[in-house]
């Protein structure tokens, strides 16, 4: 999203300043609000997300005028529309990738929309558990879900409301096992006095975002983005 909105040549700092983070959160939220109802309707989703709360105070001063911010909101909306269109068309096309000849282990997923092979560590917790989520089915009873009595958790497991016991057992077990293994590993290293900090622990290099904005480039785009956004919204029905 960052490069789509600000340009491919812009560099995103590894350690962002608070106002940078606040700006990115704000344009992502405002861009989503502009298209939220259309996307929810298209994907037949129930809006159960809590209201967005800003992490940083809105009183911070941005290096942008309100007109430029409105332009960035629309450009973000356009990016999200194109992205959701690809997600909608690629439903069911992402596939798991297994390694090992004798004992096959799930290591990565080929994500159709991104066109990338992604390690399980970067996916929601459900994909790291012993029970992978099943599209359209309850992960407790195995029967089909419907919008009236189902819950989709942030871990990506799905449950009927009646089947959900206020916790996801699969993910709870995953975290318990992980904590147990990591604590044991840490204790063994302490016993052997083998805890050695790597260069990565000391690495504090950061790339600052260029403060000087390319205002001429933004001004030239302002005229086009509104019409492009309107056309993109009108085309949602034809996805």
ZIJOWO-V22731 format. One record per pair of residues at least 12 apart in sequence whose C-alpha atoms are under 8 Angstrom apart, sorted by the first residue. I is the first residue (numbers start at 1). J is the second residue. Records with the same first field share a line. If there is no record, write none. Layout:
# ZIJOWO-V22731
I: J / J
This chain:
# ZIJOWO-V22731
1: 76 / 79
2: 24
4: 76 / 79
5: 72 / 75 / 76 / 79
10: 209 / 210
11: 207 / 208 / 209 / 210
12: 207 / 208 / 209
13: 206 / 207 / 208 / 209
14: 205 / 206 / 207 / 208
15: 206 / 207 / 208
16: 208
18: 56
19: 56 / 60 / 61 / 62
21: 56
22: 54 / 55 / 56 / 57 / 58
23: 62
25: 54
26: 54
27: 69 / 72 / 73 / 76
28: 73 / 76
29: 52
30: 73 / 77
31: 73 / 74 / 75 / 76 / 77 / 78 / 80
32: 76 / 77 / 80
34: 74 / 77
35: 77 / 81 / 233
38: 233 / 236
39: 84
42: 236 / 237
43: 88
45: 147
46: 147
68: 218
71: 222 / 225
74: 225 / 226 / 229
75: 225 / 229
77: 229
78: 225 / 228 / 229 / 232
81: 232 / 233
82: 232
85: 236 / 239
86: 113
87: 113
88: 239
89: 239
90: 112 / 113
93: 111 / 112
94: 109 / 110 / 111 / 112 / 113
95: 109 / 110 / 111 / 112
96: 108 / 109 / 110
97: 109 / 110
107: 119 / 120
108: 120
124: 154 / 155 / 156
125: 155 / 156 / 171
126: 155 / 156 / 157 / 170 / 171
127: 156
128: 174
129: 170 / 171 / 174
130: 170 / 174
131: 170
132: 157
133: 156 / 157 / 158
134: 157 / 158
136: 158
137: 158 / 159
138: 158 / 159 / 160
139: 157 / 158 / 159
140: 159 / 163 / 164
141: 163
145: 159 / 160
149: 161 / 162
155: 171
